[in-house]
Amino acid sequence: MFADACKLPKQFYLRSDVVQISRELLGKVLVTNVRGKQSAGLIVETEAYAGIRDRASHAWHGRRTDRTDVMFAQGGRAYVYLIYGIHVLFNVTTNKEGLPDAVLIRAIEPLEGIDEMLVRRNMQSPSPALSNGPSKLTQALGIDLSFYGLSLNGNTIWIEDRGISIPEQKIGADTRIRIAYAGEDALRPWRFRIKGNPFVSKK
């Protein structure tokens, strides 16, 4: 562990600007502790979803279901769900209670617990394919549906600020992926990435 490492405070997640939070998560470190085995990765790609006013959001127009319920809670929790019935994705919830914003973590650069990540991904050696996509990183970090609703200030999953600063000129902004159904909202440049990082997902 890094001596100066610290979990992001609750207030980080409770702010109202999900787009800014999404940008600021670049360079932060996502950590899991699964059955006593700790793994961590540098967040290199994110996507912002602005809750009720964003057609691309699961909670657009106030839609509330068993799956999206945690989005309406106070920010700072894990929103985990399945796509295509098999792939697990991890989101950070933000904003105050009743305002269902979230940030999808799309890719990480492995930092710690890489041997365990390789086992989980059934890979022999490290490469960008280990965690260069939202379902790859959850598998690598051991994130499954049991993480749904967990506090990001707990001891199973959390995000640290290790003092890594990403210069503004190194942050790329693009449209989000696979949300053509969202109409004009699909054109919002709310996918952020660290330019040149090999672990950013392939569009």
Secondary structure, 3 states (H helix, E strand, C coil): CCCCCEECCHHHHCCCCHHHHHHHCCCCEEEEEECCEEEEEEEEEEEEECHHHCCCCCCHHHCCCCCCHHHHCCCCEEEEEEECCCEEEEEEEECCCCCCEEEEEEEEEEEECHHHHHHHHCCCCCCHHHCCCHHHHHHHHCCCHHHCCCECECCCEEEEECCCCCCHHHEEEECCCCCHHHHHHHHCCCEEEECCCCCCCCC
